[in-house]
Amino acid sequence: MDFKFGVDTFIWAEAYGEEHLWIIPKAKELGFEVIDFAISNPFTFPVKQVKAELERVGID
């Protein structure tokens, strides 16, 4: 079984929004391999921007 070292965005932001996209590269820089998002409002969560940034940075 493979395990990945991950982090939750909740340590930086209570409600993840477009203004928090900087967290994705920061998490990668800190050595995390996977990121979990604190989604307090699914109607305002920036799905497309997050997906693009995850692919750009190379983190799950």
Contact map, one row per residue, 1 for C-alpha under 8 A:
111000000000000000000000000000000000000000000000000000000000
111100000000000000000000000000000000000000000000000000000000
111110000000000000000000000000000000000000000000000000000000
011111000000000000000000000000011100000000000000000000000000
001111100000000000000000000000111100000000000000000000000000
000111110000000000000000000000011111000000000000000000000000
000011111000000000000000001000010111000000000000000000000000
000001111110000000000000000000000011110000000000000000000000
000000111111110100000010000000000011110000000000000000000000
000000011111111100000000000000000000110000000000000000000000
000000011111110000000000000000000000000000000000000000000000
000000001111110000000010000000000000000000000000000000000000
000000001111111100010000000000000000010000000000000000000000
000000001111111100000000000000000000010100000000000000000000
000000000100111110000000000000000000011110000000000000000000
000000001100111111110000000000000000111100001000000000000000
000000000000001111111000000000000000000000011100000000000000
000000000000000111111000000000000000000000001100110000000000
000000000000000111111100000000000000000000000000000000000000
000000000000100111111110000000000000000000000000000000000000
000000000000000011111111100000000000000000000000110010000000
000000000000000000111111110000000000000000000000000000000000
000000001001000000011111111000000000000000000000000000000000
000000000000000000001111111100000010000000000000000011001010
000000000000000000001111111110000000000000000000000000001000
000000000000000000000111111111000000000000000000000000000000
000000100000000000000011111111110010000000000000000000000000
000000000000000000000001111111111000000000000000000000001110
000000000000000000000000111111110000000000000000000000000000
000000000000000000000000011111110000000000000000000000000000
000010000000000000000000001111111000000000000000000000000000
000111100000000000000000001111111110000000000000000000000010
000111000000000000000000000100111110000000000000000000000011
000111100000000000000000000000011111000000000000000000000011
000001111000000000000001001000011111100000000000000000000011
000001111000000000000000000000000111110000000000000000000000
000000011100000100000000000000000011111000000000000000000000
000000011100111100000000000000000001111100000000000000000000
000000000000001100000000000000000000111111001000000000000000
000000000000011100000000000000000000011111000000000000000000
000000000000001000000000000000000000001111111000000000000000
000000000000000000000000000000000000001111111000000000000000
000000000000000000000000000000000000000011111000000000000000
000000000000000010000000000000000000000011111100000000000000
000000000000000111000000000000000000001011111110000000000000
000000000000000011000000000000000000000000011111110000000000
000000000000000000000000000000000000000000001111111000000000
000000000000000000000000000000000000000000000111111100000000
000000000000000001001000000000000000000000000111111110000000
000000000000000001001000000000000000000000000111111111000000
000000000000000000000000000000000000000000000011111111100000
000000000000000000000000000000000000000000000001111111110000
000000000000000000001001000000000000000000000000111111111000
000000000000000000000001000000000000000000000000011111111111
000000000000000000000000000000000000000000000000001111111110
000000000000000000000000000000000000000000000000000111111100
000000000000000000000001100100000000000000000000000011111110
000000000000000000000000000100000000000000000000000001111111
000000000000000000000001000100011110000000000000000001101111
000000000000000000000000000000001110000000000000000001000111
